[in-house]
Amino acid sequence: MEELIGFSQENLWTEIWPELTLAMGAILILLLDLFLSKEKKGNNICGTLAVFFQLCLLVYHLFDYLLINHTFDRSSFSGMLRHGFQGDLIRTFFLLSSLCVSILGNRFLQMQKLRFGEFHHLTMLATAGLMLLCQSSNFIVLFVALETVALAFYPLVAYNRNSTKSLEAGIKYLVFGALSSALLLLGIVLIYGVGANPSAWSAVSPGPYGMDFLSFDYVALLLEANQGHLLLRAGVVLVLSGIAFKVGAAPFQIWVADVYHGSPMPITAFLAVSSKAAGFFLLLNLVNGPFEGMSEFLLPLIGFVATFTILFGNLAACAQAKLKRMLGLSGVAHAGYLLVAVMASMHLAGDSDRAVWVVYFYLYIYLFASFVVFGVMSLANLSDDSTHETEHYAGLLKEHPWAAISLLVGIASLAGIPPFGGFIAKLMLFNVAFEAKLYVSLVAMVVGVVISIYYYFGWIREICFEPKLRFDDAPPENPWSKLGNIGFIKWTVLICALVSFVLGLWQGPFGDAF
């Protein structure tokens, strides 16, 4: 009886109030959309409410952990979730990303005449799942949270029912998402099968909650005591393979270009930022937590994947004519850069926090730069947003200077051009890679950055110069003639561009931690 009372006392629901509030807000949006008349639905009440709700939650969350409840490392739900300063940074990241996706989504939904309620409901539920996923400390919670996110993303990718490419992307994402989940679950099952075997107990002492065979603490002790066990190694590789699918690391990147190309523009941004970031937050927790005992086995594998990912992503992006495909493959290259930082955190055992902070800073820079780029792209009046090409941006600097300059800032930050935030993020990444003596990966990163300049500058050239003269009877489509109501998106793009520029000059607490 005392054990049951102690167990119930560990269920601290107040520790996950941001996730619960976001989930309740998602249900409220769905109910409101259900009972609104068609006229009121056309006025975008649900979309405006979703943006306002998430903005208030983000502001209060920042106010709470910065000024009211200064956070420290702690656990809840019998150790299944762990919270702290890094957890609050993760929450802030996903709330900010979800807010930007909702702002971009309102214009897209209005142009395509799609339903607002379900879109914002799924986006907010996916964000709540991502926040729980990255604070998980148990493989059951990890898998349930991951599948919650996946079930929200499947319909979001295929949300544009007016586009066959969106429906095709939804099917592909469903197939490859199911494959990645199957690999991850098989890896968890192998680890559980060995860990729950009584012969393994002698090497592992019970934790504060007894023999929880799927807790990160138990698995860490199990792998430390059985580093050469074949089934455990296979389980670890399968778990990391499932995560590699989510972040788009080669050779598991086969879905990225097609899904990015066909998805609605806001969901492409959501996949590029939140889904990728969740994979790396989770990867950091695993390789520096339960999988730390197998670092010697994992480092060569991750090193090969990182190098291959960097070179493949950049080389494949050079051959792309469609911008969304190019951005997807450049995102593959960015995943390779971040994998190098993950390796550095494993190498720098006594000073791994520096490499972890580099990952956090890089992902925040990637968030702001990506939403600048996708925000400007979402303003283009194209019949199908999968048709974006560089020629559609010819002369944009003269026609809409604010949009062109913002887009140039976003592209320059993604490319790592000074004095923008992306340059500092890559510089920090080179620094920790050099300190960790990852020389092969360091050379691959330098080569990758040089290659990326080619395809990024092709886009920059089109933005800055006048359209080319055409000798046929079909002039290029001008998607910038009538932008319509873009107030929210304009301010979002301008703020993100300003932050990208400021973080290139002053890194604030990230620079202090580094």
N, C-alpha and C positions, 0 to 999 in steps of 0.2 A: 504493500500500500504506500509506504514512504517513497519507494522508487517511482510509482506512478505520479505521486504529487510532485516529486522533483522533476519528472519529465514534463509535466504540464507547466511548471514554472519556467521551463526553458522556452516555451512557445511565446516569445515576446513579439506580438504583432506590431507593436509600435516601432520596432526596428526596421520594418519594411513598409512604413507609412507612405513613402513616395510611390512604390509599386502598387500598393492597394488603392491609393488615391487615383492614380492613372487608370487602373483597371475599372474603378467605379465611374470615372469620367467617361471611359469608352462605352460602358453600358448605358450611361445617361444619354450620350450622343445617339446611340442606336435607338433607344426608346423615343427620343425626341423626333428622330427622323421617321419613325414608324407612325407617329400620330399627327405629324404636320400635314397640312393640305399641300396640294401640288403648287399652288401659288407661292406659299411661304418657302417651300423647298427650293423654288427657283430663285429666291432672294438670298440663298446661301447662308441661312441662319446657322445650320449645323457647322459649316466650315468656319464661320466667324467665331462661334462659340468654342470650337475645338482649339483654334489658335489662341484665343483669350485664356482658356482654361490651362493650356500647357505653358503659356507665358507666365501666368500667375504661379503655377506650380514650380517652374524653374526659378523664379525670383525668390519665392519663399524658401525653397530648398537651399539656395545659396545663402540667404539671410540666416537660415537655421544653423547650418554647419560652420559658417564663418563667424557668426556673432553670438549665437545662443548656445548651441550644444557643440562645443569643440570635441571633435571625434577622436577616438583612440581604438586600438585593435580590440575587438570583442567578437563573441559568437552568439548565435541564437538557434532555436529549434534543435537543441541537443547537438550542436556543432555542425549542423548541415549547412548553415550560412555563416559567413564571416564578414564583418563590417570594419570600417576604419576610414582613414583619410583617403586612401587610394580608392576604396569603394565609393566614397562620395564624389571623387573626381570622375569615376566611371559613370555614376548616375547623372552628373552634370553633363557629361559628354553625350549620353543617349537622349536626355531631355532636350538639349540644344539641337541635336540632329533631328529629332522627331518634330520639334517646332518648325524648323526650316522646311522639312518635307511637307508638313501641313500647309505652310504658306505657298509653296510651289504647287501643291496639289489642288488648291482652290481654283487657281487660274486654269489648270489643265482640265479639271472636272467640268468647269463652266464651258470651256471651249468644245469639249467632246460630248457635252450633255450627258454626263454620267452621274451616278448617285453619290452624294457627299457623305451620307451617314455611314455606310458600310466602309468606305475608304478610310475615314478618320478613326472609326472603331478598330479596324484591323491594324492600322498604323500604331495606335496607342497601346493595344494589347501586345503587339510585337515588341514595342519599346519596353514595356513592363517585364516581358519575358527576358529580354536581353540584359536588363539590370539585375534580375535574379540569377541569370546564367553566370555572369561574371563575378558574383559573390558566393557562388556555390562552393561547398567544401565536402560534397558527397556526390558520388557518381549517379545516384538515383535522382537527386535534385538537378544535377547537370543535364541528364538525358531528358527529363520531363520539361525543363525550361527550354532546352534546345528544340524539342519537338513542338512546343507551344509557339515558338518563334517561326519554325518552319511551316506550320499549319496556317499561320497568318500570312507568310510571304507567298505561298503558292497561289492563292486567289489574287493577291496584289500584283504579282507579275503579269497575270492574264486579265487584269482589271479592265483594260480597254477592249471591250467586246466589239468595237467597230473596226479593230485592226486584226487581220489574220496573223501578222507577225507577233503581236502580243499574245495571242492564243497559242501560237507555236512555241514562244518563249516559255509560257506557263507549263506546257507539257514537258519541255526539255528540263526545266528547273525541277519539276516534280520527279522525273525519272532520276536525275543525278542527285537531287536532294535525298530521295529514298535510298539510293546506293550509298551515299556518305553516311546516312543514319545507320544503315545496316552494318557498315564497317565499324563505326564507332560502337554500336551495341555489341557486336561480336567481340571486339577488343575488351569491353567491360566484362562480358561474360567469361572470357578466358582468365582475366585477372581475378574475378570473383571465384571461379572454379578452383583455382590454385589456392587463393587466400582462405576460402572456407573449408579447405581440407584440414582435418585435425593434425596432420603431420607438419603443417606450416605454423601451428600455434606456438610450438616450443620456441621458435625464434622471435616471436612477436609478443610483447607484454600488453595486456589490455589497457586501453585508454580510459579516460574518465567516464565514458559512456559504455564501457564493456567492449565486447568483440563486435564492432560494427565493421563488417568485412568490406563495405564499399565507401567508408570514410577515407578522406585523403590522408589522415594521420596513420591509419592502419596500413593503407597501401604503401605509404612512404617507408614504414618499417619493414614491410614484407619485401619490397624491391631491394632495399638496402641489404637485407639478409640473404637474398636469392638473386644476385645480380646476373648469374649465368643461366638461370632457368629459361629453357626454350619457350615454354608456353607463356611465361610472363613477358619475355621479350616480344613475342608475337602479339600479345595483347596490347602492349604499349605502342608498337608500330601501327596497329590497326586503329587505335584511338587517335593517334596523331594524324593518320591518313584521313580519318573522317573530318578532323579539324582542317586539314590542308585543303579539302574540297571546299569548305566554307570560305576560306580566305583566298581561294583561287591560286594556290601555289602549284607550279608545274611539278609533275606531270598530271595534276588533278584540275587543270584550268580549262578543260575542254568545253565546259558549259559557258564560260564567262562571256566571250564575244557575242554569241547568239542571244543569250539572255539579256545582256545589257542593250543589245541592238533592238530587241523587240519590246522590252518593258516600257511602260509609261515613264516619261522623263523623271517625275518625282521619285518613282520606285527605283529607277536606275541609280539616282543619287543615294537613296536609302541603302541599296545593296552595296554601293561603292564605299559608303562611309560607315554606317552602323554595323552591317553584317561583317564586313572585314575587320573592323575594330574589335567586335566581340570575339572573333576568332583569336586575335592576338592577345587580348586581355586574358582569355581562357588559357591560351598556350603558355603565357608567362606564369600563370598560377600553377600549371601542371609541371612544367620543366623545372621550376624552382620550388616545387612542393612535393607531391607524391612521386614524380618521376626523377627526382634529383639523384636518387641512388643509381640510376642507369645513365648518367651523363656521359661516361666514357663510350658507351655503346651508341648513344644518340647523336653525339656531336658530329661524327663523320657523315651520318645520314642527313642531318639537317643542313650541314655544310654543302653537300652535293645538291640538295633540293634548292637551297638559297641561290647558289651560283647558277644553276640551270634556269631557275625562275627569272633571275635578273636578265640574263642574256636572251632567253626565249621571249619574254614579255616585250623587251625593247625592240628586238629584231622583227617580231610579228607586228608590232604597232606601226612600224615604218611602212608596211605594205597595205595599210588600211585606208580606203577612201571615205568610208562612213565614220563620222566623228565619234559616235557612241561606241562603235567597235574599237576605235583607236584608244579611247579613254578606258575602255574595259581592259585592253591588253597592257596599257601603261599602268593600270592598277595592279595587274599581275606583277609587273616589274617592281612597283612599290612594295608589294607583298614580299618580294625577294629581299629588298633593302631591310625591311622590318625583321625578317628571319635572321639576318646577320646580327641585328641588335639582340634578338632572343639568344643567339649563340653566345654573344658577348656576355650576357647576363649569367650564362652557365659557366663561362670561363672565369670571369671575375668573381670568384666565390666570396672573397672578403669584401668586395666593393661592387656587388651586383646591382645595388640600388641605382647607381649612376646609369647603367645600361637600361634599367627599367624606366627611369625618368626620361631617357632619350626616346623610348617607344611611346610614352605618354605624350611628350611634346610633339613628336613627329605626327602622331595621330590627330592631335588638335590642329596642327598646321594643315594637315590633309583635309580635315573637316572644313575649315574656313575656305581654303582654296577650292575645294570641290564644289561647295555650294555657291561660290562666286561663278564658277564655270557653268554648272548646271542651271543656276538661276538665270543667267543671261541667255543660255540656250532655250530655256523654257519660254522666253518672251517671243521667240520667232514664230510668226504666223505661217506655219507649214501644215499642209493637210495631214501629213504623217510625220511624227517627230522622229521616226527612225531614218528619215532621209537626210538628216543634217550632213552637209559636206562643207569643206572649207570655202568653196565658192559662194555659199550663201552669206558669208561674213565679209565679202569684198566691199570695201568702202564704208564699213561700219563706223570707223573713227570720225568720218565727216558727217555721217547722218545722225548718229547718236553718240556723242563723245563720252558721256558718262558711262554708257554700257560698254563701249570699246575699251576705255581705260580700265574699268573694273575687270573686264575679261582678260586684258593683258596682265594685270596684277595676278589674277588667279592662275593663268597659264605659266607665268614666270615663277610663281611660287612652286607649282608642281614640278617645273623643270629644274628648280634649284638655282635660280639666277639671283645674284645679289642685287639690291639689299633686302630682299623679301624673306619671309619666314621660312620658306622651303629651303633656302640656301643654308640658314643657320641649322635647321634640323638635319640636313645631310652632313654638314660640317661636324656636328656633334656625333653623328653616326659613324663617320670616318674615324673620329677620335677614339671612340670606345672600341671599334674594330681593330685599330692599330694597337691599343693597349692590350687587347685580348690576343694579339698576335695572329689574327685571322687574315693573313696576307693574301691568300688566294681569293677569298671573298672580297677583300679590299680592292684588289685589281679588277675583279668583276664589277664592282660598284662603280669604279671610275670609268670603265669602258661603257657601262650601261648609261651613266649620266651623259657621256659624250654622244652616244647614239640617240638618246632621247632629245637632245637639242635639235636634231634633224627634223623630226616630225612635229615638235612643238613650234619651231620657228617657221615651218611651212604655214601653220595656222596664223601665227603672228603677222607674217607677210601679207596674207589676204586681208586681215583686219585693218592694217595701216595704209594700204594702197587702194587706188580706185579699181573698179571692176575691169576685167579684161574685155577688149573689143571682140565681139563675136561676128562671124561672117555668115551665120545661118539665120533663119527666120525666127528662131525661138530664143528670145532673150532670157537670161537666167532669172529664176523666180526671186523676187525681192520680198523677203518675209518681214521687213522692218518698216514698211510704210505706215501701218496702223497698229500701234501696240495696245491701245485700249487702256483699261484700268489696271495699272501695274504698281499702285502705291506701295502695298506691302512687300512685293517682290523687290521693287527698286530699293527700298530702305534696307531690306535684308542683304541684298547684293553689296550695297555701298558699305554697310557696317562690316560685313565679312571681309571685303577688300581692304578696308582701313585696318582691321585687326591683323590681316596677313602682312600688311606693310609695317605696322607698329612692332609686331613680334620679331620682325627681321632686325630691328634696331634695339629693342629692349625685351628681354625674355622673362622678366619678373621673377616669380618664385621658381619657375622651371630652371632659369639660369642659376639661381642661388643653389638649388639642389644639385645641379650639375657641377 
